[in-house]
Amino acid sequence: MFAKIYLRISKRKAAELISGFSFGIEGSYIFYSYKSQISIINLV
């Protein structure tokens, strides 16, 4: 489920960098991925 959410976010808001790091914000969640490891932080 998280992967689907992350992929949806990354298409719109996340910035892919050469280092393999990506970052996105959707509502109260922060999504970031480094070297294919996805982490999701809920700010609520």
Secondary structure per residue as TSV (DSSP state, phi and psi in degrees):
chain	resnum	aa	ss	phi	psi
A	1	M	-	360.0	-47.0
A	2	F	H	-61.7	-38.1
A	3	A	H	-62.5	-41.5
A	4	K	H	-63.4	-43.1
A	5	I	H	-62.3	-45.2
A	6	Y	H	-62.9	-43.1
A	7	L	H	-63.6	-39.0
A	8	R	H	-63.6	-44.2
A	9	I	H	-63.3	-46.8
A	10	S	H	-63.0	-29.1
A	11	K	H	-65.8	-28.6
A	12	R	H	-103.8	-42.3
A	13	K	T	-125.1	-22.3
A	14	A	-	-79.0	146.3
A	15	A	E	-104.7	120.4
A	16	E	E	-86.9	126.0
A	17	L	-	-109.7	159.8
A	18	I	T	-60.3	-29.4
A	19	S	T	-69.2	-9.4
A	20	G	S	92.7	8.7
A	21	F	E	-100.4	134.3
A	22	S	E	-132.3	156.0
A	23	F	E	-147.7	140.0
A	24	G	E	-152.6	154.7
A	25	I	E	-126.4	131.3
A	26	E	E	-138.7	109.3
A	27	G	T	61.7	-122.5
A	28	S	T	-98.2	14.5
A	29	Y	E	-112.6	143.9
A	30	I	E	-114.9	129.1
A	31	F	E	-114.5	131.2
A	32	Y	E	-143.8	146.2
A	33	S	E	-131.4	131.9
A	34	Y	E	-132.5	118.8
A	35	K	T	53.2	48.4
A	36	S	T	72.7	5.4
A	37	Q	E	-100.0	114.1
A	38	I	E	-93.6	131.8
A	39	S	E	-123.5	141.2
A	40	I	E	-127.0	129.1
A	41	I	E	-116.3	126.7
A	42	N	E	-97.1	123.6
A	43	L	-	-87.4	-3.0
A	44	V	-	-72.5	360.0
